[in-house]
Amino acid sequence: MIGTEFVPLSLPPLLIGTLAALACALPGNFLVLRRQALIGDAISHVVLPGIVVAFLLTGRVSTWPMMLGAGGAALLAVLMIEVIRRAGKIEPGAAMGVVFTTLFAAGVLLLEQSDTSAVHLDVQHALYGNLESLIWLDALGWNSLLDPVALAGLPTELPRMALVLVGVIGFIWLFWRPLALSTFDEGFARSLGIATGPLGLGLVVIAAMAAVAAFDAVGSIIVIAMFICPPAAARLMTNRLSLQVAWSQGFAGLAAVSGYVLAGYGPLWLGYAHAVSAAGMIATVSGLILALAALFGPCRARLGQPAG
């Protein structure tokens, strides 16, 4: 009975949340080391107006139009950040802060002025996502995992997040050495003939892909938390980049699984009648992991030294 209920109701959202956490944490390692962690925050906010515009143009909640709208908004934000940074000669963090708050506010205003009452698209959805609602109605139990007819009814977010995670892994595997060199010593990397500018832009684009794919399912809270908390916690555990990436994936997976379980069953264990937001709990657990790493991580006293 437990398996019969778990597969359709909990397995898909659990897998989607885990895949989203892993996909965001991977590029987050390089963004944190490059001191560009706010890019993930910015992207997770600026996709909102792109999603709303896609809905207004099509009149329905459809995956690919909204993905295109969100992707266009993310690219626009990257261009705006670069223009403001260069034209105003201000630091990147300030430029990102201006752009993502402005575009997110524009998205909220568009939502308030649009008739989205008939669809699951509102400010709460933008923040928390709709993870708990991504159930698999065609599943009857574990045997459904081998049933092609039942598999055709999987939530579209699951194969989409899996595909994006494969793409993120492929990008980092393919450009591992130039990414590592340009992250720790951009001048030396440039002297070796590495095109650090396009490589950095590629990293931002791949991070945007992960954020856009995860946004609809898990909302901006998990996206922000996973870009920053698992990589930052992993940085406190080791000074080797390869081990840091491995630690970050472990922390991201742990936060996603334990956060989802605690969101559903934690309040019941404490005597409360209702579950809490899975997205909020996953982000909370990732923050607790970072706090524990900051207190007990073996490399917490060597933050000024570069990872090897």
C-alpha positions in Angstrom: 0.0 0.0 0.0 2.8 2.3 0.8 4.5 1.7 -2.5 1.2 2.1 -4.3 0.7 5.6 -2.9 4.4 6.6 -2.9 5.0 6.1 -6.6 2.3 8.3 -8.0 2.2 10.9 -5.3 5.7 11.3 -4.0 8.3 9.7 -6.4 7.9 12.2 -9.3 8.1 15.4 -7.1 11.0 13.9 -5.1 12.9 13.1 -8.3 12.2 16.5 -9.9 13.3 18.3 -6.8 16.5 16.3 -6.6 17.3 16.7 -10.3 16.7 20.5 -10.0 19.0 20.7 -6.9 21.8 18.8 -8.6 21.5 20.8 -11.9 21.7 24.1 -10.0 24.5 23.1 -7.6 26.9 22.0 -10.4 27.4 25.4 -12.1 27.0 27.0 -8.7 30.4 25.7 -7.7 32.1 27.8 -10.3 29.8 30.8 -9.7 30.6 30.8 -6.0 34.4 30.5 -6.6 34.2 33.3 -9.1 32.2 35.4 -6.6 29.3 35.5 -9.0 26.8 33.6 -6.9 24.3 36.4 -7.2 23.9 35.5 -10.9 21.8 32.5 -9.9 19.7 34.7 -7.7 19.3 37.2 -10.6 18.3 34.5 -13.1 15.8 32.9 -10.8 14.0 36.3 -10.4 14.2 37.6 -14.0 12.6 34.6 -15.6 9.3 35.6 -14.1 8.4 38.4 -16.6 9.4 36.1 -19.5 7.1 33.4 -18.2 4.2 35.8 -17.8 4.8 37.3 -21.3 4.7 33.8 -22.8 1.5 33.1 -21.0 -0.1 36.4 -22.2 1.0 35.6 -25.8 -0.2 32.0 -25.9 -3.1 32.2 -23.4 -2.2 29.0 -21.7 0.4 27.4 -19.5 2.6 25.5 -22.0 6.0 24.2 -21.2 8.1 25.2 -24.3 6.6 28.7 -24.9 7.3 29.5 -21.2 10.7 28.0 -21.4 11.5 30.2 -24.4 10.1 33.3 -22.6 12.0 32.6 -19.5 15.2 31.9 -21.5 14.8 35.2 -23.4 14.3 37.1 -20.1 17.4 35.5 -18.7 19.5 36.4 -21.7 18.1 40.0 -21.6 19.0 40.2 -18.0 22.6 39.1 -18.7 22.9 41.7 -21.4 21.4 44.4 -19.1 23.8 43.5 -16.3 26.8 43.8 -18.6 25.6 47.1 -20.1 25.0 48.6 -16.7 28.3 47.4 -15.4 30.3 48.8 -18.3 28.3 52.0 -18.8 28.1 52.9 -15.2 31.4 51.4 -14.2 29.9 49.8 -11.1 30.7 46.4 -9.6 28.8 43.4 -11.0 27.0 42.7 -7.8 25.3 46.1 -7.8 24.4 45.7 -11.5 22.9 42.4 -10.8 20.9 43.8 -7.9 19.4 46.5 -10.0 18.5 44.2 -12.9 17.0 41.3 -11.0 14.9 43.4 -8.6 13.6 45.6 -11.5 12.7 42.7 -13.7 11.1 40.6 -10.9 9.0 43.6 -9.9 8.0 44.0 -13.5 6.9 40.3 -13.6 4.9 40.8 -10.4 3.1 43.8 -11.9 2.4 41.8 -15.0 0.9 39.0 -12.9 -1.3 41.4 -11.0 -2.6 43.0 -14.2 -3.2 39.7 -16.0 -6.1 37.2 -15.6 -4.2 34.2 -14.3 -6.9 33.0 -11.9 -7.8 30.1 -14.2 -4.2 28.7 -14.2 -1.6 27.9 -11.6 0.5 31.0 -12.2 0.8 33.6 -9.5 3.4 35.2 -7.2 3.2 32.3 -4.8 3.9 29.9 -7.6 6.9 32.0 -8.7 8.4 31.8 -5.2 7.5 28.2 -4.1 6.9 26.4 -7.4 4.3 23.6 -7.6 6.4 20.7 -6.6 3.8 18.9 -4.5 1.3 19.0 -7.4 3.6 17.2 -9.9 2.0 13.8 -9.3 1.9 10.8 -11.7 -1.7 10.0 -12.1 -1.2 7.0 -14.5 1.0 5.1 -12.0 -0.4 2.2 -10.0 2.7 1.1 -8.2 6.4 0.2 -8.8 5.4 -1.9 -11.8 4.4 1.3 -13.6 8.1 2.1 -13.9 8.3 -0.6 -16.6 5.0 0.2 -18.2 5.4 2.4 -21.4 1.8 3.5 -21.3 2.1 4.7 -17.7 5.5 6.3 -18.4 3.9 8.4 -21.1 1.9 10.1 -18.4 4.9 11.2 -16.3 5.0 15.0 -15.4 6.8 16.8 -18.2 9.0 18.5 -15.7 10.8 15.2 -14.9 12.3 14.4 -18.3 12.9 18.1 -18.8 15.0 18.4 -15.6 16.8 15.1 -16.4 17.7 16.4 -19.9 18.9 19.7 -18.5 21.0 17.9 -15.8 22.7 15.8 -18.6 23.4 19.0 -20.5 24.9 20.7 -17.5 27.1 17.7 -16.7 28.2 17.5 -20.4 29.2 21.2 -20.4 31.2 21.0 -17.2 32.9 17.7 -18.3 33.8 19.1 -21.7 35.2 22.4 -20.4 36.5 21.2 -17.0 40.1 22.2 -17.4 39.6 25.6 -19.0 36.8 26.3 -16.4 39.1 25.5 -13.5 42.0 27.5 -14.9 39.9 30.6 -15.7 38.2 30.4 -12.3 41.4 30.5 -10.2 43.7 32.5 -12.5 42.0 34.2 -15.4 45.2 35.9 -16.5 47.1 32.7 -16.7 44.2 31.0 -18.5 44.2 33.9 -21.1 47.9 33.5 -21.6 47.3 29.9 -22.5 44.9 30.9 -25.3 41.7 30.2 -23.4 38.9 32.4 -24.4 37.8 33.3 -20.9 35.1 35.8 -22.0 33.0 33.3 -24.1 33.7 30.6 -21.5 32.4 32.7 -18.7 29.3 33.6 -20.8 28.8 29.9 -21.5 28.9 29.2 -17.8 26.2 31.9 -17.2 24.1 30.4 -20.0 24.3 26.9 -18.6 23.4 28.2 -15.2 20.4 30.1 -16.8 19.3 26.8 -18.4 19.3 25.1 -15.1 17.5 28.0 -13.4 14.8 28.3 -16.1 14.1 24.5 -16.2 13.8 24.4 -12.4 11.9 27.6 -11.9 8.4 26.3 -13.0 8.6 23.2 -10.8 10.4 24.4 -7.7 10.2 28.2 -7.8 12.9 30.7 -7.2 13.5 29.8 -3.5 15.1 26.4 -4.3 16.9 27.8 -7.3 18.6 30.4 -5.2 19.4 28.1 -2.3 20.9 25.4 -4.6 23.1 27.7 -6.6 24.7 28.9 -3.3 24.3 26.7 -0.3 25.6 23.3 -1.4 28.6 24.7 -3.3 29.4 27.0 -0.4 29.1 24.2 2.1 31.3 22.0 -0.1 33.9 24.7 -0.2 34.2 24.4 3.5 34.8 20.7 3.3 37.8 20.6 0.9 40.3 22.7 -1.1 40.2 20.5 -4.1 37.8 21.5 -6.9 36.9 17.9 -7.9 36.0 17.0 -4.4 34.1 20.2 -3.9 31.9 19.4 -6.8 31.3 15.9 -5.4 30.5 17.3 -2.0 28.1 19.8 -3.5 26.2 17.1 -5.3 25.9 15.1 -2.1 24.7 18.1 -0.1 22.2 19.0 -2.9 20.8 15.5 -3.0 20.6 15.3 0.8 18.8 18.6 1.0 16.3 17.7 -1.7 15.4 14.3 -0.3 15.4 15.1 3.4 13.7 18.5 2.8 10.9 16.9 0.9 10.4 14.2 3.5 10.5 16.6 6.4 8.0 19.0 4.6 5.5 16.2 4.3 5.9 14.2 7.5 7.8 16.6 9.9 4.7 18.6 10.9 2.7 15.3 11.4 5.5 14.0 13.7 5.2 17.2 15.7 1.4 16.9 16.0 0.4 19.4 13.3 -2.4 18.6 10.9 -0.9 20.0 7.7 2.4 19.7 5.7 4.5 22.7 4.9 6.0 23.9 1.6 8.5 21.4 0.1 10.4 24.1 -1.6 10.8 26.1 1.6 11.9 23.1 3.6 14.4 22.0 1.0 15.9 25.5 1.1 15.9 25.5 4.9 17.7 22.2 5.0 20.3 23.4 2.5 20.9 26.4 4.8 21.3 24.2 7.8 23.8 22.1 5.9 25.8 25.2 5.1 25.6 26.3 8.8 26.9 23.0 10.0 29.7 23.1 7.4 30.6 26.6 8.6 30.8 25.4 12.2 32.6 22.1 11.7 34.0 22.0 8.1 37.7 21.1 8.0 38.5 24.0 5.6 36.4 26.7 7.4 39.7 28.4 8.6 41.2 28.5 5.1 38.7 30.4 3.1 41.2 32.8 1.8 43.2 30.1 0.1 42.3 29.0 -3.4 41.0 25.5 -4.1 43.3 23.2 -5.9 
